Amino acid sequence: MGLHTEKAISPTTGEITWLLVDGDTYRPHSEAREFSLYLRGAGRSPQTQRAYIPRIGRFLNWCAEQGTDWKAASLGDMARFKFHTEQTPTRRGPLPSGKTVNAVLTAVCEFLRFCAVQGHVDHEVAARLSEPRFLASAPIGFDPGEGGQHLMVKARVLKAPEIEMAPATLTSSQVSRVLDASRTARDRLLLTVLVEGGLRIGEALGLRREDMHLLPDSTHLGCRTRGAHLHVRPRQDNVNGARAKAGRHRMVPLAEGTVHRYRDHLSEREKVAEAVGCDYVFVNLVGEHAGRPMSYSNAKQIVERIGERCRFRARPHMMRHTAATQWIRSGVAPDVVQTLLGHASSASTAVYLHAQDEDLRAAVDRVSPVIR
């Protein structure tokens, strides 16, 4: 049956570890288990673990089917695995995009490099996966070192071509529709924080009530920032597994409408007796888990169901993309957008700078009368 992914929950701490287990014996794959624990110890989010482990399992299962020793995989073996990944349809039917293929290769390469450091595989196995490459132009903020000698970087040898596409976003009309389609004040607040504040879903679910500074002056809270705002704080002990991906604190200003929606949410949750002692902002309102912090899967399902009611696709991260795109198109400086989003690198923000079809059409229409 090969290896498949299982979720292990610690009975003492409740921490989640994603494992690869044998389909017959349910024995965990030892090296993959070490890697999963390493990811958790390094502060990587549970979602990163959840994404990486199945991709590694895919590689290990392919090696077993091909009769290839994964601990001695050659560059040719990796090239064949890349081709196999490119030609295997996704669960939805179409072939995977270049970005999806590269995500699989990234996880496998990181796993093999970890195994090389731990002594599980020869260092040559990991070394042949990357090659020195000279940066013709260093990105903003890149330190080339004295004399510029550090413009040489290690780049992955195998990489699928990616088609640059603007992130999927919602129109202003669609944003209004999803907010109107929300059936609880909590859901409206969650969507507002995502689409107007640009938060990641993990950052929103990790918010505590002490992070919400909604008065004109918050000095009595020890905060010098004026006006309504919230604080995204990196915490490792969130019981719902929520994480602030960048691992850095940042402040996000809030509009007046968000303040009113937060008050509506507080009035709503006061009716849930189990929520009285919970300091998380977003909690379950009904059911056996009422009063407990919302989980990622729960929030994702809520946003998707709201999208279904509106008859278009809606995902939590689309809200963040929408916020970033609206800021850029409103003339907000890219460095300000980078700070609002909590991006460590300007390269992450650059995806929102790409011209869309309507921008190209507007540019041609603007000058066409002159040409005529």
C-alpha positions in Angstrom: 0.0 0.0 0.0 3.0 2.3 0.4 3.2 5.3 2.7 0.4 7.7 3.5 0.0 10.8 5.7 -1.5 10.6 9.2 -2.0 13.3 11.8 -0.6 12.5 15.2 -1.9 14.5 18.2 0.1 14.6 21.5 -2.1 13.5 24.4 -0.3 15.8 26.8 0.3 19.0 24.8 -2.2 18.7 22.0 0.5 19.5 19.4 0.0 18.1 15.9 2.7 16.3 14.0 2.2 15.1 10.5 3.7 11.6 9.8 4.2 9.2 7.0 3.1 5.7 8.0 3.3 2.4 6.3 -0.1 1.4 4.9 0.1 -2.1 6.3 1.9 -1.8 9.6 1.2 1.9 10.4 4.8 2.2 11.4 6.0 5.8 11.0 8.8 6.4 8.4 11.7 7.4 10.7 13.5 10.0 8.6 10.2 11.7 7.6 9.2 11.7 11.3 12.5 13.4 12.2 12.0 16.0 9.4 8.4 16.7 10.6 9.7 17.3 14.1 12.4 19.5 12.8 9.8 21.6 10.9 7.8 22.0 14.1 10.9 22.8 16.2 12.1 25.4 13.6 8.8 27.2 14.1 7.3 26.3 10.7 3.5 26.4 10.7 1.4 23.3 10.9 0.2 24.1 7.4 3.7 23.9 6.1 4.1 20.5 7.8 0.8 19.4 6.4 1.8 20.5 2.9 5.4 19.1 2.9 4.8 15.6 4.3 2.5 14.3 1.6 4.8 15.6 -1.1 7.7 13.8 0.5 5.5 10.7 0.7 4.8 11.0 -3.0 8.6 11.0 -3.7 9.3 8.0 -1.4 6.4 6.0 -2.9 7.6 6.7 -6.4 11.1 5.6 -5.5 9.7 2.3 -4.1 7.7 1.7 -7.2 10.7 2.4 -9.5 13.0 0.2 -7.3 15.1 3.3 -6.6 17.0 3.8 -3.3 15.8 7.2 -2.3 18.9 7.6 -0.1 21.1 7.4 -3.2 18.8 9.2 -5.7 20.8 10.6 -8.7 20.1 13.7 -10.6 18.7 11.5 -13.3 16.3 9.9 -10.8 15.2 13.4 -9.7 14.6 14.4 -13.3 12.4 11.3 -13.9 10.5 12.1 -10.7 9.9 15.7 -11.9 8.6 14.4 -15.2 6.3 11.9 -13.4 5.0 14.7 -11.2 4.4 16.9 -14.3 2.5 14.2 -16.1 0.3 13.0 -13.2 -3.1 14.7 -13.1 -4.2 16.4 -9.9 -7.2 15.2 -8.0 -9.3 17.8 -9.9 -8.3 16.3 -13.2 -5.9 18.7 -15.0 -2.1 18.4 -15.0 -0.4 20.3 -12.3 0.9 23.8 -12.9 4.6 24.6 -12.9 4.2 26.2 -9.5 2.6 23.0 -8.1 5.5 20.9 -9.5 8.0 23.2 -8.0 6.3 23.1 -4.6 6.7 19.3 -4.6 10.4 19.5 -5.6 11.1 22.2 -3.0 9.7 19.9 -0.2 11.7 16.9 -1.5 14.9 18.9 -1.8 14.6 20.3 1.7 13.9 16.8 3.0 17.0 15.4 1.3 19.2 18.3 2.5 17.9 17.7 6.1 18.7 14.0 5.7 22.2 14.8 4.5 22.9 17.0 7.6 21.6 14.3 9.8 23.8 11.7 8.2 20.9 9.6 6.7 22.1 10.2 3.1 25.4 11.1 1.5 26.1 14.8 1.2 26.6 14.3 -2.5 22.9 13.4 -2.9 21.9 16.8 -1.5 24.7 18.7 -3.2 23.8 17.7 -6.7 20.3 19.2 -6.3 21.6 22.7 -6.4 24.2 24.6 -8.4 26.0 28.0 -8.0 24.3 30.8 -9.9 25.3 34.4 -10.3 22.7 37.1 -9.6 22.7 39.5 -12.5 20.7 42.0 -10.4 20.4 41.7 -6.7 16.9 42.1 -5.2 16.1 45.1 -3.0 17.6 44.6 0.4 20.0 41.8 -0.7 23.4 42.2 0.9 26.1 41.2 -1.6 28.9 41.3 1.0 32.2 43.0 0.7 33.3 43.3 -3.0 30.0 41.8 -4.1 31.3 38.2 -3.9 28.0 37.0 -2.4 26.1 37.6 -5.6 26.7 33.9 -6.1 23.8 31.9 -4.7 22.7 28.3 -4.6 19.9 27.6 -7.0 17.9 24.4 -7.4 19.0 22.5 -10.5 15.5 21.1 -11.4 12.7 23.6 -11.8 9.5 23.6 -13.8 8.6 26.7 -15.8 6.0 28.8 -14.1 3.4 31.0 -15.8 3.3 34.4 -14.0 -0.4 35.0 -13.1 -1.9 37.7 -11.0 -3.3 36.2 -7.7 -7.1 35.5 -7.7 -9.0 38.4 -6.1 -12.5 39.5 -5.5 -14.1 42.6 -7.0 -15.6 45.3 -4.8 -19.0 44.0 -5.6 -18.1 40.5 -4.7 -16.5 41.7 -1.4 -19.8 43.4 -0.5 -21.7 40.2 -1.4 -19.7 37.9 0.8 -20.0 40.3 3.7 -23.8 40.5 3.2 -23.9 36.7 2.9 -22.3 36.2 6.3 -24.8 34.8 8.7 -23.0 35.8 11.9 -21.2 38.9 13.2 -18.2 36.7 13.8 -18.0 35.7 10.1 -18.4 39.3 9.0 -15.6 40.4 11.3 -13.4 37.6 10.1 -13.9 38.5 6.5 -13.4 42.1 7.2 -10.1 41.5 9.0 -8.9 39.4 6.0 -10.1 41.6 3.2 -9.4 45.1 4.7 -6.4 44.3 6.9 -4.7 41.8 4.6 -4.1 39.2 7.4 -3.3 35.6 6.7 -6.0 33.3 8.0 -3.5 31.9 10.6 -2.8 35.4 11.8 -6.5 36.2 12.2 -7.3 32.9 14.1 -4.4 33.6 16.4 -5.7 37.0 17.5 -6.4 37.5 21.2 -8.7 40.2 22.6 -5.7 42.0 24.0 -4.4 42.4 20.4 -7.4 44.6 19.4 -6.7 48.3 20.2 -9.8 50.0 19.0 -9.8 53.3 20.9 -8.5 56.6 19.4 -5.8 56.5 22.1 -4.3 53.2 23.4 -1.5 54.6 25.7 -3.4 53.2 28.8 -2.6 49.7 27.2 1.1 50.6 26.8 0.7 51.2 23.1 1.8 54.4 21.5 0.0 53.8 18.2 -2.9 56.1 17.7 -6.2 55.2 16.1 -7.9 51.8 15.9 -5.5 49.0 15.0 -4.7 45.4 15.8 -1.4 43.7 16.6 -0.3 40.5 14.8 1.9 38.7 17.3 3.9 35.5 16.7 2.8 32.9 19.2 3.8 29.3 19.4 1.3 28.2 21.9 -2.0 28.7 20.1 -4.2 25.8 20.9 -5.8 25.9 17.5 -2.4 25.7 15.8 -2.7 29.2 14.3 0.6 30.8 13.4 1.9 34.2 12.2 3.9 32.9 9.2 6.6 35.6 9.2 7.3 35.1 12.9 7.5 38.9 13.4 5.2 41.3 15.2 3.4 44.0 13.1 0.6 46.5 13.5 -2.3 46.8 11.1 -4.6 49.9 11.2 -8.3 49.3 11.2 -11.2 51.3 9.6 -14.1 52.6 11.6 -16.4 49.9 10.0 -14.2 47.1 11.4 -14.5 48.6 14.9 -18.3 48.5 14.7 -18.2 44.9 13.4 -16.0 43.9 16.4 -18.5 45.4 18.8 -21.3 43.4 17.1 -19.2 40.3 17.4 -18.6 40.8 21.1 -22.3 41.2 21.7 -22.9 37.9 19.8 -20.3 35.9 21.6 -21.5 37.1 25.0 -24.5 34.9 24.4 -22.2 31.9 24.3 -21.5 30.9 27.9 -18.6 28.7 27.0 -16.7 31.6 25.4 -16.6 33.7 28.6 -13.1 32.5 29.6 -11.6 32.4 26.1 -9.4 35.3 25.1 -9.2 34.4 21.4 -11.1 36.8 19.2 -12.6 34.1 16.9 -14.4 31.2 18.7 -16.9 28.6 17.7 -20.4 29.8 18.5 -22.4 26.5 18.5 -21.9 22.8 18.8 -19.8 20.6 21.1 -16.8 22.9 20.5 -18.6 26.1 21.3 -16.4 28.7 23.0 -13.2 27.1 21.7 -10.9 28.9 19.3 -11.8 28.4 15.6 -9.6 26.0 13.7 -8.1 26.6 10.2 -10.3 24.0 8.6 -13.4 25.4 10.3 -12.7 28.9 9.0 -11.8 27.7 5.6 -15.1 25.8 5.3 -17.1 28.9 6.5 -15.5 31.1 3.8 -16.0 28.5 1.1 -19.7 28.1 2.0 -20.2 31.8 1.9 -18.7 31.9 -1.6 -21.0 29.0 -2.6 -24.0 31.0 -1.4 -22.8 33.9 -3.5 -22.1 31.6 -6.5 -18.4 32.3 -6.9 -15.2 30.8 -5.5 -14.0 32.3 -2.2 -11.0 31.2 -0.2 -9.4 32.8 2.9 -6.2 33.7 1.1 -8.1 35.4 -1.8 -9.2 38.0 0.8 -5.5 38.9 1.5 -4.8 39.0 -2.2 -7.8 41.3 -2.7 -6.5 43.7 0.1 -3.0 43.9 -1.4 -4.3 44.4 -5.0 -6.6 47.2 -3.9 -3.8 48.9 -2.0 -1.5 48.8 -5.0 -4.2 50.0 -7.4 -5.1 52.8 -5.1 -1.6 54.1 -5.3 -0.2 52.9 -2.0 3.6 52.6 -2.2 4.9 49.0 -2.5 7.1 49.3 0.6 4.0 50.3 2.6 2.0 47.3 1.2 5.0 45.1 2.1 4.9 46.3 5.7 1.1 45.9 5.9 1.3 42.4 4.6 4.2 41.4 6.8 6.3 40.3 3.8 10.0 39.7 4.7 11.0 40.3 1.1 9.8 42.8 -1.5 9.8 39.9 -4.0 6.7 38.5 -2.3 4.9 41.8 -2.7 6.0 42.2 -6.4 3.4 39.7 -7.5 0.7 42.4 -6.9 2.6 44.8 -9.2 2.0 42.8 -12.4 -0.2 44.4 -15.0 -3.5 42.8 -15.6 -5.5 42.6 -18.8 -7.6 45.7 -18.0 -4.4 47.7 -17.3 -3.0 46.8 -20.7 -6.3 47.7 -22.4 -6.5 51.0 -20.6 -2.9 51.9 -21.6 -3.7 51.3 -25.3 -7.0 53.2 -25.2 -5.4 56.1 -23.4 -2.9 56.8 -26.3 -4.9 55.5 -29.3 -6.6 58.9 -30.0 -3.1 60.5 -30.3 -1.9 57.8 -32.8 -5.0 58.3 -35.0 
